[in-house]
Amino acid sequence: MKEKIVVENILTPYIEYLKDKGYDVYTLNKNSNIENIISDEYKAIVVSGLDVLATNYAGYNNPPVPIVEARGRTPEEVHNVIESKLK
């Protein structure tokens, strides 16, 4: 079974690379649907920068999965970070 991860929708090269590596990739539209990530169904969230996770929804807590910042990293480096967090 493929591991499910969430990737910010503007990170197209990362989405394609991670799909090629066998992940089931779901897209995050900035923070408009971040509050929907409420379980450990997803194994990681990849965002362009941690500022994407700023939210005005007062009752929202950070998602219960590792968050990987893509800024300054190649798709390969992001993949390596995800793999290390899944071990």
C-alpha positions in Angstrom: 0.0 0.0 0.0 1.3 3.4 -0.9 2.1 5.9 1.8 -0.1 9.0 1.7 1.5 12.4 1.9 0.3 16.0 1.4 2.2 18.4 -0.8 1.4 22.1 -1.3 -0.1 22.5 -4.8 2.5 25.0 -6.0 5.3 22.4 -5.6 4.8 20.7 -8.9 8.3 19.2 -9.3 8.1 17.8 -5.8 4.6 16.3 -6.4 5.8 14.6 -9.6 9.0 13.3 -8.0 7.2 11.9 -5.0 4.6 10.2 -7.2 7.4 8.7 -9.2 8.8 7.3 -5.9 5.5 5.6 -5.2 3.7 8.0 -2.8 0.0 8.7 -3.0 0.2 12.5 -3.1 -2.7 14.8 -2.1 -2.5 18.5 -2.6 -2.7 21.3 -0.1 -4.0 24.6 -1.4 -2.0 27.0 0.8 -3.8 26.7 4.2 -7.3 26.5 2.9 -7.7 22.8 3.6 -5.0 22.2 6.2 -7.6 21.8 9.0 -8.8 18.7 7.1 -5.6 16.9 8.0 -6.7 15.6 11.4 -5.4 12.0 11.5 -2.2 10.1 11.0 -3.6 8.8 7.7 -1.0 11.0 6.0 2.6 10.3 6.7 4.0 13.8 6.0 3.2 17.3 4.8 5.5 19.1 2.4 5.1 22.9 2.2 7.1 25.6 0.4 7.8 27.3 3.7 6.6 27.0 7.3 4.7 30.3 6.9 2.2 28.4 4.8 0.9 26.8 8.0 -0.2 30.1 9.5 -3.9 29.9 10.0 -6.6 32.1 11.4 -8.7 29.2 12.5 -8.3 29.6 16.3 -9.4 26.1 17.2 -6.9 24.4 14.9 -3.9 22.5 16.2 -0.9 21.5 14.0 -1.5 18.3 12.1 -0.2 15.2 13.9 2.4 14.3 11.2 5.9 15.5 10.2 6.0 18.8 8.3 8.8 19.1 5.7 9.8 22.5 4.4 10.8 22.4 0.7 12.4 25.8 0.7 16.1 25.4 -0.1 15.8 21.6 -0.8 15.6 19.6 -4.0 12.8 17.1 -4.5 15.4 14.4 -3.8 16.4 16.0 -0.5 12.7 16.3 0.5 12.2 12.6 -0.3 15.2 11.7 1.8 13.8 13.7 4.8 10.4 12.0 4.4 12.0 8.6 4.3 14.0 9.3 7.4 10.9 10.4 9.3 9.0 7.3 8.3 11.6 4.9 9.8 
